[in-house]
């Protein structure tokens, strides 16, 4: 059971020295109890108290890392059941399954496709996270050949899927220190798989489909044998049962602090569905609730694109709008005579406007004002995109040094600030009212701007 704030407080020095960043030891204790701060923030805790408090300050769900370097994926450490309660912190890894029974050429091609695929959205590059290589043949040599073909075409993290510990051992030996996820320990092979996970210091998936009690029992054995990074596979595959079981696991981990389920879950949506469309929908369900690693059956951009954007939406902190850096952006090769437009720094607004300016083919300047990440009308209503703010950013970013004319085009939605902005800018500045909708920008730049 987690300790209460009062129980934690009793173990603190009670000097209220504030070095932890909190005004009192009790305030610090309350944050530790809520798992919002690490114990290490207090430099004066005794070793004895540290030991007692370690369990209380551990996040309810363990962070599991697969892969190494820039491509590694970290999953877990979630603290809420619902995104709107705070935020989900580590997006699930989207992986593509390759079987060692596929022709080598096909394996190479798929691995290269997984490696190279990305979607650009609101200035971010959304990518797949790796390959799950299955030992469908049951043979060591075939698996190693397939592994070599995958490795030659991608550095992305790997899930090694093999039932036979001998096959797993051979693959791990070939991989070196690439930190793959071992899939999976079962009640038949868990002790051998545990030894491999310990020897190669890799995370280990635990598969048990006979029920949650049995899964917890197997996880306990694996934990007691010394494996720290675990991934759960409760064996449920369809829409209803996976939603039910995965929600139970997450609830038990977060609400009841049931440590044996405090790990990410791996899912295989293609195994519980009959078509690629159903697989996509189920994968979407797993992104929302509560997949940690989601293994898709095929590389199919039409399926992957919506899943990547859904994942971005679900795992974006709802309290922080996606923002652009305020400043002056160039489109084409603008000259001092080129038009100057302005908009807010809400990413979706920026990319709508930027896309249309690019489409117009008219070299332009775009002043992106600091609207605290709000869209045009919302920012105007909140006072974050008014005449004063725009004029301030015109000066801050030295706009007058870049253009020879003194004209600025404001979004049609805030035409009302035209006069006020001319006053704020002073001198010979002229404010032009541009289109209300971004899609009208190309016509405006070609036919109206002079
Ligand atoms: Fe108390 Fe430690 Fe914080 Fe000082 S640093 S106020 S002793 S909890």
Boltz pocket constraint, residues with backbone or C-beta under 6 A from the ligand:
constraints:
  - pocket:
      binder: B
      contacts: [[A, 12], [A, 13], [A, 14], [A, 15], [A, 16], [A, 17], [A, 18], [A, 19], [A, 20], [A, 21], [A, 22], [A, 23], [A, 24], [A, 25], [A, 28], [A, 41], [A, 42], [A, 43], [A, 44], [A, 45]]
      max_distance: 6.0
